Amino acid sequence: MHGEYKVPGGKLVAADVEVTEGRLSRVRVSGDFFLEPDEALDEINGSLVGAAANADVDTLASLVRAGTDPQARMVGFTPESVAVAVRRAVTGSTGWLDHRWLSVREPARSPLMHMALDQVLAEEVAAGRRSPTLRFWEWSDPSVIIGSFQSVRNEVDLPTAEHHGIEVVRRITGGGAMFVEPGNTVTYSLYAPKSLVAGMSFADSYAFLDDWVLEVLRELGLNVWYQPLNDITSDGGKIGGAAQKRVSAGAVLHHVTMSYDVDAEKLGQVLRVGGVKLSDKGVGSAVKRVDPLRRQTGLDRQTVIDRLESGFRSRYGLVADGITAAEEQRAEELVATKFATSEWLHRVP
């Protein structure tokens, strides 16, 4: 069994393993990492032989750490990344290039339709009726999008939002509230089979699925990095955040919103950003947490999106596609029966 794991910001780790009677009977780790001394590779391989095939990442990483000379130097990878590669081998993972990726770019849609399409397309990929897809969003109206588990009253000043004509909607993924206006954000979703993140924890999969974006942003001249659990940040401040959901039928939904421009005053009026969250981010105001792409790149928004799309295409391949009539109909039904209802929006008052 073969598994691979590209360490975010690091090197590729591959693992070829054999399993006998529920135990790892042979392990061969390889990759473009750096390791000194050479003998440490044999130690890593040997440390994993005999481990339970269903052992989790923490257990496998502990075995690697205990079985390797403490003076050994691992550069570009870690015991945890070795463990992830082994887990991906055992669980039958796939890589980016194992899939035919589709690209969806459409005219602006309402916030409610975006919420519904996220669910529909994730379910279609899970059911095998749609190939893995990268979808860029265009917003028709300003909106506050709250996470699946957030309290409406704690996150949003509803009278102020209504005064500004800002619709409040709830998405199916966790994470924090987002303030968006047409033309002011770069938002996209990835709909992927669960095999792409097989063997990874939620934390590992966030970094793994965001890594290509960071590479493209660096090509645009930004000094960016991944801030666990789900932020994309730079030396100028936070750029955006990701949210994720595993669909029980067998897919992962991963979406990212990055600020291109922002009405900072309006954001501060509409969102209730508490002191605990701000202190956790090490800043003094909600406005300082948002760092627009326009200022850092000097590029117009569509050019940024074009570069992201072409960056994905050059790495993994991408074929232009669109929303089918059946998907559109299903999304409209979900808007009416779920996302536009008070029961959904206020399920956490």
C-alpha positions, 0 to 999 in steps of 0.5 A: 500500500502506498501513501503520500503526504506533502508537508505544508511548507515542507517536503513530500513524504511517501510510505510504502507499507505491507500489513500482516495479520493487522500489523505493519510488517514492512515499512519503507519511507521515502521522499525529497526531505533531508535527513542526517545521518543516513542510518536514521531512515532505517531507524524510522522504518524499523520503528514502525514495524509491528505497529497496529495497522489501525494505529492513529497518527499520534501513536505512530509518531510516538513510535518514530520519535522513540525509535530514532536517534535523538540526534538525528536531524529531520529537515522538511518533515517530522515524525508526525508527517511520516505517521500521516503518510503511513496512515494514508497508505493504510486507509487507501488515500488518493492524491490531487493528481489522481482526480479530474478536477472541474472549475466552476465560475459563474455570475453572482448568486445570492448568499442563500444560493451559495449556502445551498450550492455548497451542500449540493455540490459536496453531496454530488461529489460524495455520490460520485455524480460529480468530479471533484470541483473548485468553485469560485463565488461571486456575491450578488448582495452584502451578507454576514455568513455565520458558522454552523455553531455560532450564536446569531445574537452573539456574532451579529448586530441585527438592527445594524445589519438590517439598516445597511441591507445586509442579509444574515445567513448560516452555513453548514461548516463551522468557524467564524462569521464572515462579512462580505460585499460584492467585489470585496472578497475572494471566495472559493470552495473545494469539493473533494472525495474523502480519500484526498484527506484520508489518514489526516486529522481535521487540523492536518487537512486544513493545512494540506488543502490550503497549501496550494493557495499559499504557494500561489499567493507567494508567487504574487509577492505576498509573504503568507503562511498558515496559522492554525487552525484555519487562518491564512495570514501575512506579515501585514495581518490576516488575509482570510480564513477557511472552514470545512465539513466532512459529508457523511456520504464520503466527501470533504467541503473546504471553503476559503474567504479572503478579503480583497477590500473591506469597508472596515467601519461597516464591518466593525458595526455589523460584527460583534467581535469579542475581546476574547477572540481579539486577544487570542489574535493578538490585536486590538480591533476587528478592523486590524484583523482584516488585511485586504489583498488589493493593498498587498498585491496591487492587482484587480480582484479578477486578476487575483482569481485568475491567478488562483485558478491558473495556479491550481490548473498548472499543479493539478489540472482543471476543466471548465464546468458549470452547475447542472440543472438538477443541481440548481433545482436541488439548491433552490429546494434547499433554500426554501426548506432549510437555508431561508428558514428561521429555524435554520438561521436561529438554531443557535439563537 
